[in-house]
Structure formats: C-alpha cells, structure tokens
Amino acid sequence: SGEQSLGVFARYEDLNPQAEVESGSVDESLNFTEVFVGFNYWPHPDVAVKADYYIRSPNEGDESSGYNIGLGWRY
C-alpha cells in the first residue's frame, strides 16, 4: 500500500556462556553484557532497513562498541 513506518528498540543481555559447565572449570572472564539501541524503517510494507548501535562489556578486558545495518524483504 506504500505506507512507511518506523520502529525503535532497545535490548539488554547479560550472557554467561558457561552456565552449565562443571564447577571448577568455569572461566568468569567469558561473561559479558551487551546493550543494543536502534531502529527499523519500513519504506514499504515488504521492505525493512534495520540499524543498531551496541556496547559490549566483558567482565575482564576492554569494552567494545559498533554498528550493525541490515536490509530485509518479504516475498
């Protein structure tokens, strides 16, 4: 129908990739958190453009950040 729309989102993740590892062999330095904020733009009901910015904070080490951009369509 040619209608455009815009959506915004935010996501917080607290990740522990070794949650089910035997005790004594867990490396806590592998745990990290991520925060994403972004938007989805639909220039047409069947086409979507998505962009987000993220910050990744490991338990140990330097924080990192970056951008993601994607394009999707329905057929």
C-alpha positions in Angstrom: 0.0 0.0 0.0 3.1 2.2 0.1 2.8 3.1 3.8 6.0 3.9 5.6 6.7 3.2 9.3 9.4 3.5 11.9 10.0 1.4 15.0 12.6 1.8 17.7 14.0 -0.8 20.0 16.4 -1.4 22.9 17.8 -4.7 24.2 19.9 -5.6 27.2 21.6 -9.0 27.5 23.6 -10.5 30.4 25.4 -13.5 29.0 27.1 -16.4 30.7 28.2 -18.9 28.0 29.5 -21.3 30.7 26.3 -21.5 32.8 26.2 -25.3 32.5 29.9 -26.2 32.8 31.2 -28.4 35.6 32.1 -26.4 38.7 35.9 -25.8 39.0 36.3 -25.3 35.2 34.3 -22.1 34.8 36.1 -19.0 33.4 34.2 -16.0 34.7 36.1 -13.7 32.3 34.0 -15.1 29.5 30.8 -13.5 30.9 29.7 -10.2 29.3 26.8 -7.8 28.9 25.5 -6.1 25.7 23.2 -3.2 25.2 21.6 -2.5 21.8 19.6 0.5 20.7 18.3 1.0 17.2 15.5 1.4 14.7 13.6 -0.4 12.0 12.4 1.6 9.0 9.9 0.2 6.5 9.8 2.3 3.4 7.3 -0.3 2.0 5.4 -2.9 4.0 7.6 -5.7 2.4 11.0 -3.9 2.8 12.8 -3.2 6.1 16.0 -1.4 6.9 17.4 -2.0 10.4 20.2 -0.2 12.2 21.6 -0.5 15.7 24.4 0.6 17.9 25.8 -1.8 20.5 28.1 -1.7 23.5 29.7 -5.0 24.7 31.2 -5.0 28.2 33.1 -8.1 29.2 33.8 -9.0 32.8 37.5 -8.6 32.1 39.1 -6.6 29.2 38.2 -3.6 27.2 34.7 -2.5 26.3 33.8 -2.6 22.6 31.1 -1.0 20.5 29.9 -0.9 16.9 27.1 -0.5 14.4 25.0 -3.0 12.5 23.0 -2.3 9.4 20.7 -4.7 7.7 18.2 -4.9 4.8 15.3 -7.4 4.6 12.4 -8.0 2.3 9.4 -10.3 2.2 8.3 -12.0 -0.9 
